[in-house]
Amino acid sequence: MSARISRWLADRWIMGVALLALGYLLLPIAVVAALSFNRPSSRLSYDFNEFTLDNWRNPCATSDMCDAVVRSVQIGFVATVLATVLGTLMAFALARHQFRGRSGINVLIFLPMATPELVMGTSLLALFVSAGVPQGFWTVVVAHVMFCLSFVVVTVKARLAGMDSRLEEAAMDLYASEWQTFRRITLPLALPGIVAAALLAFSLSFDDFIVTNFNAGTTVTFPMYVWGAAQRGIPPQVNVIGTAMFAVALLLVLAGTLRGRRTRRAPRRA
């Protein structure tokens, strides 16, 4: 009996460690989700006082918070579109073409990822001030595009590196034009990497505080609102926004996973 238990534990200890690590990572999210149903005893209290659905029924009880959320979504959307388009073009150029300076550009791509956000924020602030650019919505967008661009390039480039070039060669051999090959073969194969890069860019933009704080001027994003509200008491609706964002991200990941499984199973059924 003891030998059987030892064998069972030996076969599953890696899974147990993985589940413990996953539980550790999800614990703060579970706390935020629980607090979204809490009616605190005071604005400065974070203990679970009383269960309520009022926070979900009226998530915009604090109008300033909802304005900040909308502004963060707007900035994240614009920065994501620009970073995804530019980053995808750069990834294709670096992965598919040979040109002078290609190795140096590959190194430079990693600099925004390795640079501390404090350094990047102050550098961009000095650049905007010296150029006479007033800080506001668009300076935040430019700053977010700058640090999101590297993540997009790395993600899309990794996807392109794993693609089989023989599929494109076969399409060209079957008299497909370059545009037809790109539209029907290359783009569908690269699309999961592009979508993953866009989701990563949006999450980084929506969540950023340090770079935004240096370049926002009077513009208030959701992270900046939370930081300011912490000094006078964070409203419980903040937990609702955080839980809703996590739920949306989880649904997108599950939808992508299910779609990928159906795509892989379709040829077998045929």
N, C-alpha and C positions, 0 to 999 in steps of 0.2 A: 504493500500500500504506500509506504513512504517512498519507495523507488518510483512508483507511478506519479506521485505528486511532484517529486523532484524533476522527473522528465517533463511533466506538464509545465512546471515553472521555467525550466530551461528553454523550452520551445517558445514561451510567450513573454519572457521578461523584457525583450526589446519593445514589444507592443505595450507592455505596462508602463515602461519608462516614457514612451511616446505619449501615452494618454495622460500621464502626470504632467509632462511638459505642456501639453495642449491645455489641460485644465488650469495650469498656472497662468498661461497667456490669456485665457478667456475669463479668469476670475474678475479682473477690473471691469470688463464689459458686463458681466453678470451683476456686479454691484450697481453699475450705472442703470441697467435695465430695472433693477429692483427699486432704486431711488426714483425712477420716473413714475412709479405708482405710490409715492410717499407724500404725505402732507407733513412737512417738518414743523416742529414746535416753534421755530423762529427762523429768521432768514440766515442766521449764522450757524444754524444747527444742521448737521448731516446725519443724525441718527434716524433710524426708521421709527417714525412716531405713529402713523395711522395710514392704513391703505385707502387709496382714493383713485378715481378715474378722471378727476377734474383736470389734471395736468394734460391728459391726452385729449379730453374734450375741448380744451381751450389752450392749445400750445402757444398761441400768440397773445397770451394775457399781458406780456410785456412787449409793447409794439417795437421798442428799440431793438430787442433781440431778433425779432422776425425780419426787421429791416437789415440787420447785420447778416442774417442767414441768406437772405435774397442777394445781398451784395457779394457775399462769398461765393454763392453759386454762379452769379454772373461773371465774376473774375475767373473762377475756376473753369467755366465753359469756354470763355474767350482764350484764356491761356492754354487750355487743353487743345483746342482746335489749332491754334498757331504752332504750338510745340509739336503736336502730332504730325502736321503737314511738313514742317521743316525737318523734324527729326527723321521721318520716314524717307524723305528725299536724301538726307545725309546718309542714312543707313544703307540705302541702295547704292549710293555712290561709293561708299567705303567697302561694301561687301562685293560689288560686282565689277568695279573698275580699278585699273592701275593708273596712278598718276603721281607726279612728283609732289612730295610732301605728305603722302598718304599716311606713313608711319607716324609722323609728327602730329597729324590731326587726330589719329587714334589715341595718342597720349593726351592731347589737349582736351579731348572729349571727357576724360575722367576727372579733370581738374575741378569743375563745378561740383561734382559728387564728393570729392575729397576735401574741398575747401570748407572750413567752418562757416556756418550761416552768419555768425557775427561779423566775420571778415567780409563776406559777400554783401551783407546788408549795409555796412558802413562804406564799402567801396562804391556801391551803387548810389548811395546817398551823396557821396562826394562828387560822383559823376553828374548826377542830376542838378546839384547845386551849382557846380562850375559851369554847366551848360545853360543855366537859367531856366530849367524845366520845372514848373510848379508841381509839387507832389500831390498825388491824388489817385484816382481810379486807374489811369493808364500807366502811371509809373509802377504801380503794383503789378499790373498785367505784364509789363516788360520784365520786371524782376522775376516773376513767376515763370515766364517763358524761358528765361535764362537758365534757371536751375532745373526745370522740368525737361529741357531739351536733351540733356545728357542721358537721363533715364530712358527717354523715348528711343534715342539712338541705340543704346546698349540693348534694350529689349527687342527692338525690331531687327537689329543686326544679328542677334542670337537666333531669331526665328529664320532669317535668311540663310544663315550658316547651316541650319539643319535641313534645308530644302534640297530635294534631289533635282539637280540641273538637267538630268536626262529627260524629265517630263517636258520641260520647255523645248529641249532639242527635238523630242518626238513630235511635238506640235508643229514646230517649224518644218520638220521633214514632211508633215502631212499638209503642207502648203498654207499654213496659218500665217498671217502677217504678224509683225512685231506687236502691233496694238491688240490683235486678237489673242495672241499668246499671253500678253500681259493681263488682259481683261478676263480671260477664261481659265488661265492656269496659274500665273504668278500671283495675281492679286488674291484669289481665293485661298491659296496656300499661305500667303503672308498675312491674311486678314486676322487670324487669331492673335498673332504677335502685335499687330497694329492696335487691335482692340484692347489687349492687355496693357500696352504702353499708354493708351489714352486713359484707361481707368486708373493706372498708377499716377499719371500726371495730374488728373483731377483730384485724387486723394491727397497728393502732396500739396497742391495749390490750396485746396480747401482747408487743410490742416496747418498751413504755415503761419507762424507768428513772428519769428525774429526778423526775417527779411522784410516782411510786411510792415512791422512796427517802425522800421527805419524809413520806409519810403511811402507810407500811406498818407501822410499829411493829416487832413481832417477826415479821411475815409476810415470808417470803422467796419472791420470784418468780424465774422463770428468768433474766431479765436481772440481777437483784441477785445471784443465785448466781454467774453468770459473772464479774461484777465482783469479788466476793469471792474467787473461785477464782483470778483472775489474779494475785493476790499470792502464791499458794503453788503455782501450776501448774495450768493448765486441763486437765482430763481430755479425752482424744480423743473421748469419747462426746458432748461438746458439739457437735462438728462433725457427728456423726450426726444429732442433733436438728435442727440448722440445715439440713442437707441434706434431711431428711425433710419439714420444714415447707415448704421451697421446692418440693419435688416435689409435695406435696399442693396447694399454691397453683397450681402450673403445670397440674396435672391438672384442677382446678376451672375454670381459665380456658379450657383446651382443650375441656372438656365443654360449657361455656357457648357457646363459639364454634361448635362442631359442631351443637349444638341450634339455635342461631340460624340457621345455614345450612339445616338441614333444614326449619325452619319457613318460611323464605323460599321454598324450592323446592317445598313442598307444594302451594300453589295452582296453580303452573305445571303440575305433573304432573296435577292434577285437570282 
